[in-house]
Amino acid sequence: MARVKALAITGYGTNCEQESAYAVKKAGADEADIAYFSDLVTGKKSLEGYNYLIFPGGFLDGDDLGAAQAAALRWKHAHTNDNRPLVTQIKNFFDEGGVILGICNGFQLLVKLGLLPAVGGDYFTRQVSLSYNDSARFEDRWVKVKANPESPCVFTRGIDMLHLPVRHGEGKIIPKDEAFLSQMEKENLIALQYIDEESGNIALDYPANPNGSPLGIAGLTDPSGRILGLMPHPEAFNHPTNYPKWTRGEVPTLGLALLEGGVKYLKNL
């Protein structure tokens, strides 16, 4: 059974790293560390030796230039002290079988790095983007999402539906055209979708769909299933008392279930 060593990346405005590290440890990881982006550049830390990588939520660079845009460029063009492209560490990490979870701002970063959705296995080429919510406001509340049982995503295995909090202003998926959207759907790269609380149907409209994403997209995976990016915050639902209705005895499946999916996959290798 493999040991699960998780690393949450922080810096430049990320503010959910402590919560994410705590959540993945509670989800069963053997170790959960935190590293600043600058630690990777200077060589103080490396992705080597880890197999569970988390890009947490926050407000990367204040979301100036668009959510995670500056951070994506930083990752693509930064070099380590030994003059190797920093993004090579992510490539090696993935090639060696690691799993990657991007939450909110972290999802935006994975999209702009081209790690998601990687239609056709085309990695590190940006294929979709994320833009402002249709509501033109920051959405901070709870939503309901459904996992796609046909998706290859290792994080969502065994999960049906989840209640999760959202807190974002730029969460609307923007595909280049309808044909590409259909291709994502055909390849089952849409891992999570917002659903209506009462009917259980895919939510296309506000408020059940908090941002207006087509097909109610709340999260995307890649063809390998080892990368998941989602706008809701599973790490923020790590205890029954996080849920607004817990005093009524209404506590659904914890958001930790998604993080546990990555842990279980690695431990079963």
C-alpha positions as CSV (number, residue, x, y, z in Angstrom):
1,M,0.0,0.0,0.0
2,A,1.5,3.3,-1.1
3,R,2.0,6.1,1.4
4,V,0.1,9.3,0.5
5,K,2.2,12.4,0.7
6,A,0.3,15.5,-0.1
7,L,1.5,19.0,-0.8
8,A,-0.6,22.2,-1.0
9,I,0.9,25.1,-2.9
10,T,0.4,28.6,-1.6
11,G,1.6,32.2,-2.1
12,Y,0.6,35.3,-4.0
13,G,-2.9,35.5,-2.4
14,T,-3.8,31.9,-1.9
15,N,-5.6,31.7,1.4
16,C,-7.0,28.1,1.8
17,E,-3.8,26.2,2.1
18,Q,-4.1,25.4,5.8
19,E,-7.6,24.2,5.4
20,S,-6.7,22.1,2.4
21,A,-3.7,20.5,4.1
22,Y,-5.9,19.8,7.2
23,A,-8.7,18.3,5.0
24,V,-6.4,15.9,3.0
25,K,-4.8,14.7,6.2
26,K,-8.2,14.1,7.7
27,A,-9.1,12.3,4.4
28,G,-6.4,9.8,5.1
29,A,-3.2,11.2,3.7
30,D,-0.1,10.1,5.6
31,E,1.6,13.4,5.3
32,A,0.3,16.9,4.3
33,D,2.8,19.7,3.8
34,I,2.5,23.3,2.6
35,A,5.0,25.0,0.3
36,Y,5.2,28.5,-1.1
37,F,5.6,29.0,-4.8
38,S,8.9,30.7,-4.0
39,D,10.1,27.6,-2.1
40,L,9.8,25.6,-5.4
41,V,11.7,28.3,-7.4
42,T,14.5,28.5,-4.9
43,G,14.8,24.8,-4.5
44,K,13.8,24.8,-0.8
45,K,11.0,22.4,-1.8
46,S,10.3,20.2,-4.7
47,L,7.3,18.2,-6.0
48,E,9.5,15.2,-6.0
49,G,8.6,12.7,-3.3
50,Y,4.9,13.8,-3.2
51,N,2.1,12.0,-5.0
52,Y,-0.9,14.2,-4.1
53,L,-0.8,17.8,-5.2
54,I,-3.3,20.4,-4.2
55,F,-3.7,23.9,-5.7
56,P,-6.0,25.5,-3.1
57,G,-8.5,28.3,-3.4
58,G,-7.8,32.0,-2.7
59,F,-7.3,35.2,-4.6
60,L,-4.2,34.6,-6.6
61,D,-2.7,38.0,-7.4
62,G,-6.0,39.6,-6.4
63,D,-7.5,38.1,-9.5
64,D,-6.0,41.0,-11.5
65,L,-5.8,40.2,-15.2
66,G,-8.4,37.5,-14.6
67,A,-8.6,34.7,-12.1
68,A,-5.2,32.8,-11.9
69,Q,-4.0,34.3,-15.2
70,A,-0.9,35.8,-13.7
71,A,-0.2,32.6,-11.7
72,A,-0.4,30.5,-14.8
73,L,2.1,32.7,-16.6
74,R,4.4,32.5,-13.5
75,W,4.3,28.7,-13.5
76,K,4.9,28.5,-17.3
77,H,7.9,30.9,-17.3
78,A,9.6,30.5,-13.9
79,H,12.9,28.6,-13.7
80,T,14.4,26.9,-10.6
81,N,17.9,27.8,-9.3
82,D,19.4,25.1,-11.6
83,N,17.7,26.9,-14.6
84,R,15.1,24.2,-15.2
85,P,11.5,25.2,-16.1
86,L,9.4,24.9,-13.0
87,V,6.5,23.6,-14.9
88,T,8.7,20.5,-15.7
89,Q,8.1,19.5,-12.0
90,I,4.4,19.3,-12.7
91,K,4.9,17.3,-15.8
92,N,7.2,14.8,-14.0
93,F,4.8,14.6,-11.1
94,F,1.9,13.7,-13.4
95,D,4.0,11.3,-15.5
96,E,5.0,9.4,-12.3
97,G,1.3,8.8,-11.4
98,G,0.5,11.5,-9.0
99,V,-3.0,13.0,-8.5
100,I,-3.8,16.7,-8.7
101,L,-6.7,18.6,-7.1
102,G,-7.5,22.2,-8.0
103,I,-10.1,24.0,-5.9
104,C,-11.7,27.3,-7.0
105,N,-8.7,29.5,-7.8
106,G,-6.7,26.3,-8.1
107,F,-9.2,25.0,-10.7
108,Q,-8.8,28.3,-12.6
109,L,-5.1,27.8,-12.5
110,L,-5.3,24.2,-13.8
111,V,-7.5,25.4,-16.7
112,K,-5.2,28.2,-17.6
113,L,-2.2,25.9,-17.4
114,G,-3.9,23.6,-19.9
115,L,-4.0,20.6,-17.5
116,L,-7.8,20.6,-17.8
117,P,-9.7,19.4,-19.6
118,A,-7.0,18.1,-21.9
119,V,-9.4,16.9,-24.5
120,G,-7.8,14.3,-26.8
121,G,-4.9,14.0,-24.3
122,D,-3.6,17.4,-25.2
123,Y,-1.9,18.7,-22.0
124,F,-0.5,22.2,-21.3
125,T,-2.6,23.7,-24.1
126,R,-5.4,26.0,-22.9
127,Q,-8.7,24.7,-24.2
128,V,-11.3,26.4,-22.0
129,S,-11.4,29.4,-19.7
130,L,-13.3,30.6,-16.7
131,S,-15.0,34.0,-16.6
132,Y,-17.3,36.2,-14.5
133,N,-20.4,34.7,-13.0
134,D,-23.6,35.6,-14.9
135,S,-24.9,37.1,-11.7
136,A,-22.1,39.7,-11.9
137,R,-21.5,39.2,-8.2
138,F,-19.4,37.1,-5.8
139,E,-21.4,34.0,-4.9
140,D,-20.8,32.8,-1.3
141,R,-23.3,30.0,-0.3
142,W,-24.0,26.3,-0.5
143,V,-24.8,24.4,-3.7
144,K,-25.6,20.8,-4.6
145,V,-23.5,18.9,-7.2
146,K,-23.8,15.5,-8.8
147,A,-20.9,13.3,-9.9
148,N,-20.8,11.8,-13.3
149,P,-20.7,8.0,-12.9
150,E,-19.2,7.6,-16.4
151,S,-16.3,10.0,-15.6
152,P,-12.8,8.5,-15.3
153,C,-12.2,10.8,-12.3
154,V,-10.6,8.9,-9.4
155,F,-11.7,11.6,-6.9
156,T,-15.4,11.1,-7.6
157,R,-15.6,7.3,-7.5
158,G,-18.5,6.0,-5.4
159,I,-19.9,9.5,-5.0
160,D,-23.4,10.4,-6.1
161,M,-24.3,13.8,-4.8
162,L,-22.7,16.4,-2.5
163,H,-23.6,19.6,-0.8
164,L,-20.6,22.0,-1.0
165,P,-20.0,25.7,-0.3
166,V,-19.0,28.0,-3.2
167,R,-17.2,31.3,-2.9
168,H,-16.2,32.8,-6.2
169,G,-16.7,35.6,-8.7
170,E,-15.3,34.0,-11.8
171,G,-16.6,30.4,-12.1
172,K,-18.3,30.2,-15.5
173,I,-16.7,27.7,-17.9
174,I,-16.1,29.2,-21.3
175,P,-15.5,26.6,-24.1
176,K,-14.2,27.8,-27.4
177,D,-17.5,26.6,-29.1
178,E,-20.4,24.3,-28.8
179,A,-18.6,21.5,-30.6
180,F,-15.8,21.5,-28.1
181,L,-18.3,21.5,-25.2
182,S,-20.0,18.4,-26.8
183,Q,-16.6,16.8,-27.1
184,M,-15.9,17.3,-23.3
185,E,-19.3,15.7,-22.6
186,K,-18.6,12.8,-25.0
187,E,-15.3,12.1,-23.3
188,N,-16.9,12.3,-19.9
189,L,-14.5,15.0,-18.7
190,I,-17.4,16.8,-17.0
191,A,-16.9,15.3,-13.5
192,L,-19.3,17.3,-11.5
193,Q,-22.5,19.3,-12.3
194,Y,-24.6,21.7,-10.3
195,I,-28.1,20.3,-9.7
196,D,-31.4,21.7,-8.6
197,E,-32.1,21.0,-4.9
198,E,-35.7,20.0,-5.4
199,S,-35.9,18.3,-8.8
200,G,-32.4,16.8,-8.9
201,N,-32.0,17.9,-12.5
202,I,-28.9,19.4,-13.9
203,A,-29.0,23.1,-13.1
204,L,-28.6,25.4,-16.0
205,D,-30.1,28.5,-14.4
206,Y,-29.4,30.7,-11.4
207,P,-29.4,30.3,-8.4
208,A,-28.9,26.5,-8.4
209,N,-26.2,27.1,-11.0
210,P,-24.2,29.9,-9.3
211,N,-22.2,31.1,-12.3
212,G,-24.0,30.1,-15.5
213,S,-21.6,27.4,-16.6
214,P,-23.0,25.5,-19.6
215,L,-24.3,22.0,-18.8
216,G,-24.1,23.0,-15.2
217,I,-20.4,22.3,-15.1
218,A,-19.0,22.5,-11.5
219,G,-15.8,20.4,-12.1
220,L,-13.7,18.9,-14.9
221,T,-11.3,16.0,-15.0
222,D,-8.7,14.9,-17.6
223,P,-8.7,11.7,-19.6
224,S,-6.5,9.9,-17.0
225,G,-9.0,10.8,-14.3
226,R,-6.1,11.8,-12.0
227,I,-6.7,15.5,-12.2
228,L,-9.8,17.2,-10.9
229,G,-10.6,20.9,-10.8
230,L,-13.8,22.2,-9.3
231,M,-15.3,25.6,-8.2
232,P,-17.0,24.5,-5.0
233,H,-14.8,24.0,-1.8
234,P,-14.8,20.3,-0.6
235,E,-12.1,21.1,1.9
236,A,-14.4,23.6,3.6
237,F,-16.9,20.9,4.5
238,N,-14.6,18.7,6.7
239,H,-16.8,18.4,9.8
240,P,-20.6,18.0,10.4
241,T,-20.8,21.4,12.1
242,N,-19.7,23.1,8.9
243,Y,-23.1,22.4,7.4
244,P,-25.7,25.1,8.0
245,K,-28.5,22.6,9.0
246,W,-26.4,20.4,11.2
247,T,-28.4,21.4,14.3
248,R,-31.5,19.9,12.7
249,G,-29.7,16.6,12.3
250,E,-29.4,17.2,8.6
251,V,-25.8,16.4,7.7
252,P,-25.1,15.0,4.1
253,T,-21.9,13.4,3.0
254,L,-18.9,15.5,3.9
255,G,-16.9,17.3,1.2
256,L,-13.9,15.2,2.4
257,A,-15.3,12.4,0.3
258,L,-13.7,14.0,-2.8
259,L,-10.3,14.3,-1.1
260,E,-10.7,10.7,0.1
261,G,-11.1,9.6,-3.5
262,G,-7.6,10.7,-4.3
263,V,-6.2,9.1,-1.2
264,K,-7.9,5.7,-1.8
265,Y,-6.7,5.7,-5.4
266,L,-3.1,6.2,-4.4
267,K,-3.2,3.7,-1.5
268,N,-4.6,1.0,-3.8
269,L,-1.9,1.3,-6.4
